[in-house]
Amino acid sequence: MAKSNETNSISTNMITNGTKITGDISCDSDIRIEGELEGSLVAKGKLVIGNSGRIKGEVTCQNCDVEGALNGKIITHELLSLRETAKITGDIYTKKLAIEPGAIFSGTCSMNDSISDNEMANKKDIAGKEKK
């Protein structure tokens, strides 16, 4: 008897081009940003910042593909992929990092096999700034 692979029927959230959101987003599934977000984003699934996508704020997700722009800190628990059109200004915390030629990154990068939310929370004070 063949083993069947069960898949979740959770759909991907989408912020389309031409949409601008100011505020925080939290989701239990995947999300694709083609519009603009000014605020924090926490996704338990995969985040895709599309070619026209722009985020200004802190991002936490499981996996991430960046084709657009991010200005702020990103915490990726597994794989962060910067495509050739990606532009990141800010700090990166990830387990694995893939960067295509042409991607632009300005900031610091910390790679660790055991990144957790608790570790990231300990790096910030109450105001959300990094502890020295």
C-alpha positions as a Markdown table, in Angstrom:
| # | Residue | x | y | z |
|---|---|---|---|---|
| 1 | Met | 0.0 | 0.0 | 0.0 |
| 2 | Ala | 1.4 | 3.4 | -1.0 |
| 3 | Lys | 1.8 | 6.0 | 1.6 |
| 4 | Ser | -0.3 | 9.1 | 0.8 |
| 5 | Asn | 1.1 | 12.6 | 1.5 |
| 6 | Glu | -1.4 | 14.7 | 3.3 |
| 7 | Thr | -1.4 | 18.4 | 2.5 |
| 8 | Asn | -2.8 | 21.3 | 4.3 |
| 9 | Ser | -5.7 | 23.0 | 2.6 |
| 10 | Ile | -4.5 | 26.4 | 4.0 |
| 11 | Ser | -4.5 | 29.0 | 1.3 |
| 12 | Thr | -1.9 | 31.6 | 0.7 |
| 13 | Asn | -2.7 | 35.2 | 1.8 |
| 14 | Met | -2.1 | 37.9 | -0.8 |
| 15 | Ile | -1.5 | 41.6 | -0.5 |
| 16 | Thr | -1.8 | 42.7 | -4.2 |
| 17 | Asn | 0.1 | 45.4 | -6.0 |
| 18 | Gly | -1.6 | 48.8 | -5.4 |
| 19 | Thr | -2.5 | 47.9 | -1.8 |
| 20 | Lys | -0.9 | 49.8 | 1.0 |
| 21 | Ile | -1.2 | 48.6 | 4.6 |
| 22 | Thr | 0.0 | 50.5 | 7.7 |
| 23 | Gly | -0.2 | 48.2 | 10.7 |
| 24 | Asp | 0.9 | 44.8 | 11.9 |
| 25 | Ile | 0.0 | 41.5 | 10.2 |
| 26 | Ser | 0.0 | 38.0 | 11.8 |
| 27 | Cys | -1.0 | 34.9 | 9.9 |
| 28 | Asp | -0.9 | 31.1 | 10.4 |
| 29 | Ser | -0.2 | 30.3 | 6.8 |
| 30 | Asp | 1.8 | 31.5 | 3.8 |
| 31 | Ile | 1.6 | 35.1 | 2.6 |
| 32 | Arg | 2.7 | 36.9 | -0.6 |
| 33 | Ile | 3.3 | 40.6 | -0.6 |
| 34 | Glu | 3.1 | 42.4 | -3.9 |
| 35 | Gly | 1.9 | 45.7 | -2.4 |
| 36 | Glu | 3.3 | 47.8 | 0.5 |
| 37 | Leu | 3.4 | 47.1 | 4.2 |
| 38 | Glu | 4.6 | 49.5 | 6.9 |
| 39 | Gly | 4.5 | 47.6 | 10.1 |
| 40 | Ser | 5.5 | 44.2 | 11.5 |
| 41 | Leu | 4.7 | 40.9 | 9.9 |
| 42 | Val | 4.6 | 37.5 | 11.6 |
| 43 | Ala | 3.9 | 34.5 | 9.4 |
| 44 | Lys | 4.0 | 30.9 | 10.6 |
| 45 | Gly | 4.5 | 29.8 | 7.0 |
| 46 | Lys | 6.4 | 31.0 | 4.0 |
| 47 | Leu | 6.7 | 34.7 | 3.1 |
| 48 | Val | 7.2 | 35.8 | -0.5 |
| 49 | Ile | 8.0 | 39.5 | -1.1 |
| 50 | Gly | 7.2 | 39.8 | -4.8 |
| 51 | Asn | 8.9 | 42.0 | -7.3 |
| 52 | Ser | 6.6 | 44.9 | -6.6 |
| 53 | Gly | 6.4 | 44.1 | -2.8 |
| 54 | Arg | 7.8 | 46.7 | -0.3 |
| 55 | Ile | 8.0 | 46.1 | 3.5 |
| 56 | Lys | 9.2 | 48.7 | 6.0 |
| 57 | Gly | 9.3 | 47.0 | 9.4 |
| 58 | Glu | 10.2 | 43.8 | 11.3 |
| 59 | Val | 9.5 | 40.5 | 9.7 |
| 60 | Thr | 9.4 | 37.0 | 11.3 |
| 61 | Cys | 8.6 | 33.9 | 9.2 |
| 62 | Gln | 9.5 | 30.2 | 8.7 |
| 63 | Asn | 10.9 | 30.6 | 5.1 |
| 64 | Cys | 11.2 | 33.6 | 2.9 |
| 65 | Asp | 11.8 | 34.5 | -0.8 |
| 66 | Val | 12.6 | 38.1 | -1.4 |
| 67 | Glu | 12.3 | 39.6 | -4.9 |
| 68 | Gly | 11.2 | 43.1 | -3.8 |
| 69 | Ala | 12.4 | 45.4 | -1.1 |
| 70 | Leu | 12.6 | 45.1 | 2.7 |
| 71 | Asn | 13.7 | 47.9 | 5.0 |
| 72 | Gly | 14.0 | 46.5 | 8.5 |
| 73 | Lys | 15.0 | 43.3 | 10.5 |
| 74 | Ile | 14.1 | 39.9 | 9.2 |
| 75 | Ile | 14.0 | 36.7 | 11.2 |
| 76 | Thr | 13.7 | 33.5 | 9.1 |
| 77 | His | 13.7 | 30.3 | 11.1 |
| 78 | Glu | 14.7 | 28.1 | 8.1 |
| 79 | Leu | 15.7 | 29.4 | 4.6 |
| 80 | Leu | 16.0 | 33.0 | 3.4 |
| 81 | Ser | 16.4 | 33.3 | -0.4 |
| 82 | Leu | 17.4 | 36.7 | -1.9 |
| 83 | Arg | 16.5 | 36.7 | -5.6 |
| 84 | Glu | 18.5 | 38.9 | -8.0 |
| 85 | Thr | 16.0 | 41.8 | -7.7 |
| 86 | Ala | 16.0 | 41.8 | -3.9 |
| 87 | Lys | 16.9 | 44.9 | -2.0 |
| 88 | Ile | 17.3 | 44.5 | 1.8 |
| 89 | Thr | 18.4 | 47.2 | 4.2 |
| 90 | Gly | 18.5 | 45.9 | 7.8 |
| 91 | Asp | 19.6 | 43.0 | 9.9 |
| 92 | Ile | 19.1 | 39.3 | 8.9 |
| 93 | Tyr | 18.7 | 36.4 | 11.4 |
| 94 | Thr | 18.4 | 33.1 | 9.6 |
| 95 | Lys | 19.4 | 29.4 | 9.7 |
| 96 | Lys | 20.2 | 29.2 | 6.0 |
| 97 | Leu | 20.8 | 32.0 | 3.4 |
| 98 | Ala | 20.8 | 31.8 | -0.4 |
| 99 | Ile | 21.8 | 35.0 | -2.4 |
| 100 | Glu | 21.5 | 35.2 | -6.1 |
| 101 | Pro | 23.9 | 37.5 | -8.1 |
| 102 | Gly | 22.4 | 41.0 | -8.3 |
| 103 | Ala | 20.7 | 41.0 | -4.9 |
| 104 | Ile | 21.5 | 44.0 | -2.8 |
| 105 | Phe | 21.9 | 43.6 | 1.0 |
| 106 | Ser | 23.1 | 46.3 | 3.4 |
| 107 | Gly | 23.2 | 45.4 | 7.1 |
| 108 | Thr | 24.4 | 42.5 | 9.3 |
| 109 | Cys | 23.7 | 38.8 | 9.0 |
| 110 | Ser | 23.6 | 36.3 | 11.8 |
| 111 | Met | 23.3 | 32.6 | 10.9 |
| 112 | Asn | 22.5 | 30.0 | 13.6 |
| 113 | Asp | 21.1 | 26.5 | 13.5 |
| 114 | Ser | 18.9 | 27.0 | 16.4 |
| 115 | Ile | 17.2 | 30.4 | 16.0 |
| 116 | Ser | 14.1 | 30.7 | 18.2 |
| 117 | Asp | 11.6 | 33.4 | 19.0 |
| 118 | Asn | 12.9 | 33.5 | 22.5 |
| 119 | Glu | 16.5 | 34.2 | 21.3 |
| 120 | Met | 15.2 | 37.0 | 19.1 |
| 121 | Ala | 13.1 | 38.5 | 21.9 |
| 122 | Asn | 16.2 | 38.5 | 24.1 |
| 123 | Lys | 18.0 | 40.7 | 21.6 |
| 124 | Lys | 15.4 | 43.4 | 21.9 |
| 125 | Asp | 14.5 | 45.7 | 24.8 |
| 126 | Ile | 10.9 | 46.8 | 25.5 |
| 127 | Ala | 11.0 | 49.6 | 22.9 |
| 128 | Gly | 12.0 | 47.0 | 20.2 |
| 129 | Lys | 15.6 | 48.2 | 19.9 |
| 130 | Glu | 18.5 | 45.8 | 19.9 |
| 131 | Lys | 20.3 | 45.4 | 23.2 |
| 132 | Lys | 23.9 | 46.4 | 23.2 |
